[in-house]
Amino acid sequence: MTQEELRVGVVGAYRMGADHVDRLAHHILRARVSAVVDVDPLRAAEVAQTAPAAESFTALQEMLDADAVDAVVLATPGFLHEEALLRLIHAGIPTLCEKPLTPDPESSMRVMEAEAVSGRQLIQVGFMRRFDAGYRQLKAVIDSGEYGELLMLHLQHRNPSTPPGFTNEMIINDSVVHEFDAVRFFTGSEIDSVQVRVGRTTSLAAPGLQDPQQVVIQTSSGLLADVEIFCSAQFGYQVRTQAVFERGVVAVGEAGSWRSPRMVAAALPWTRASSPVFGMPTTSRCRLGSMRCTRAASPGPPHGTAMPRRPAARQAWQARAVTVSSAWSLRHVRSSTGDGHPAA
Ligand SMILES: NC(=O)c1ccc[n+]([C@@H]2O[C@H](COP(=O)([O-])OP(=O)(O)OC[C@H]3O[C@@H](n4cnc5c(N)ncnc54)[C@H](O)[C@@H]3O)[C@@H](O)[C@H]2O)c1
């Protein structure tokens, strides 16, 4: 080990944990996986073998006692986070904790209080969307005021399937938790109220799961955000956000699939040629990027265009609200390999 290398322990070595080990071992500079912990000894050893010189342990405390790490990635299920985080705070180990921090406010407060007592900010929750290029670009558009005030957010979060033991509560505190963070990130406001509505349930959900659900969030600044959460959507992993401004609409994540370059952002300025009302953007243009801006260029219907015959198209033409059809991205996702992650 050189002095500059950060020794990282990954705790929980199944889906997310193994991903983290791979990223840290093979894609992150000046970090190495020095320890892999899993209650399943075979799993811990198997994943440790994928990282050069990593030791395997079956308990977090064993790893701490061996003084084997400078930092930790915690990737056990959320209901186990509190105990692990309290140990890590006590040991003074900086930790990236997979979401959720914990499944309920009381245990989260206990963790935050312990961290405050330690006098150091040690825990970061893995809300990775804040670091996606498309999300950052949308945040910059919001902050710039280019299209006026942000009025509403429409968010969609779809996963192919749920892991065993996934509950209705986890749909909110394990999955929609990403959207709670996204709303706070985009608006800079705290969330005042949350309403969860359940309608029709897919026959393809695990027994007892009410899926999909609709969540309406209101921030302290009055902004409304609606979330479609659908954890048994079968076709793949799809995360999309549409931001409605006073003078335009900006969408992130139209390309949608886990395997596609979904967050390679490119702002496509609205032009008449790309208006979906008067001609869908070409597939190749869609593929260019995941962030698309559409806005009304001038008062009144676009110049030089005949009023469409179909009532729906006419309404859109008159309102000059240029919305983007989801047909392309749905087609794309359905034809993708479909190996998206389970509920995230
Ligand atoms: N950021 C995202 O998009 C995203 C996506 C999926 C999951 N997650 C989060 O990642 C975390 C892990 O999820 P997952 O799907 O990988 O879970 P998983 O159930 O697939 O794997 C958890 C692993 O932890 C091990 N484990 C259980 N108890 C342990 C203990 N006390 N000590 C050490 N290991 C223990 C299990 O044996 C298993 O190997 C959860 O918090 C989940 O919400 C985040």
The ligand as an ORCA input file, in Angstrom:
! r2SCAN-3c Opt
* xyz 0 1
  N     -28.446      3.514     -4.839
  C     -29.235      2.667     -5.449
  O     -29.771      2.928     -6.505
  C     -29.501      1.342     -4.789
  C     -29.977      0.263     -5.544
  C     -30.241     -0.944     -4.901
  C     -30.017     -1.063     -3.527
  N     -29.548      0.023     -2.832
  C     -29.298     -0.070     -1.381
  O     -28.108     -0.819     -1.170
  C     -28.230     -1.556      0.059
  C     -27.984     -3.016     -0.237
  O     -28.935     -3.446     -1.167
  P     -28.721     -4.791     -1.996
  O     -29.819     -4.852     -2.979
  O     -27.321     -4.921     -2.439
  O     -28.991     -5.871     -0.817
  P     -28.783     -7.444     -0.904
  O     -29.820     -8.033     -0.013
  O     -28.684     -7.869     -2.314
  O     -27.335     -7.676     -0.250
  C     -27.096     -7.432      1.097
  C     -25.886     -8.229      1.537
  O     -25.632     -7.889      2.913
  C     -25.289     -9.074      3.611
  N     -25.530     -8.871      5.033
  C     -26.709     -8.964      5.719
  N     -26.522     -8.674      7.021
  C     -25.204     -8.356      7.168
  C     -24.419     -7.955      8.266
  N     -24.935     -7.795      9.472
  N     -23.108     -7.731      8.054
  C     -22.562     -7.889      6.834
  N     -23.266     -8.270      5.744
  C     -24.571     -8.493      5.905
  C     -26.171    -10.150      2.992
  O     -25.642    -11.441      3.246
  C     -26.097     -9.758      1.516
  O     -25.009    -10.389      0.875
  C     -29.621     -1.246      0.614
  O     -29.514     -0.209      1.537
  C     -30.389     -0.794     -0.608
  O     -31.461      0.074     -0.334
  C     -29.265      1.193     -3.451
*
